[in-house]
Amino acid sequence: MVPGPLLTVTISETVRRGQVAAFLLIVGHSLLELVLVVGFAFGLLTILESPLIIRSIGVLGGAFLLWMGYGLVADSYRGRISLDFDGSEAYSSVGPVIQGVVTSISNPYWTLWWVTIGAGFVLSSLKYGLAGLLVFYIGHILGDFVWYAAIAYSVATGKRFLSNKVYHGILFACGLFLIALAATFIFDIPLF
């Protein structure tokens, strides 16, 4: 629920592609988290605690977010995007499921959450065996789906109240936000 890259991409892709984009983004996000939860159950945590791995994720993730942010800023500034969705708009060559995976993994705060709080939840749930792990994962993912469905619904229904100029401004701001996040990740600048 923390404002970040996945929320920003969900907002922009919902306006571009409709509410199904949010669902597909979270499918990608949840698949990545499934791999991570299973990995934690088999000892992946020791690898992810490496400062080199964490720093590499920050730099590579920051570069990806910089690319996405620049695309949003440039497209909104040049008017290449419109609220008049007719299905012919050019999209990223990366589909929403892959965007959900890459946006999540490119966010060092996502990694930090999973290495600390998330790993604790996984280890606690493993006390109850596979059933505990499944309950944790399903509950966690359902929370993501409900939250992002609410965001997508709000964006999709609110779209009718926006002009193209306001829409461009919102996407421009989302792009700047991604660029700012990218800088914090690349240069290891704390947000707070």
Secondary structure by P-SEA (a helix, b strand, c coil): ccccaaaaaaaaaaaaccaaaaaaaaaaaaaaaaaaaaaaaaccccccccaaaaaaaaaaaaaaaaaaaaaaaaaaaacccccccccccccccccaaaaaaaaaaacaaaaaaaacaaaaaaaaaacccaaaaaaaaaaaaaaaaaaaaaaaaaaaaacccccaaaaaaaaaaaaaaaaaaaaaaaaccccc
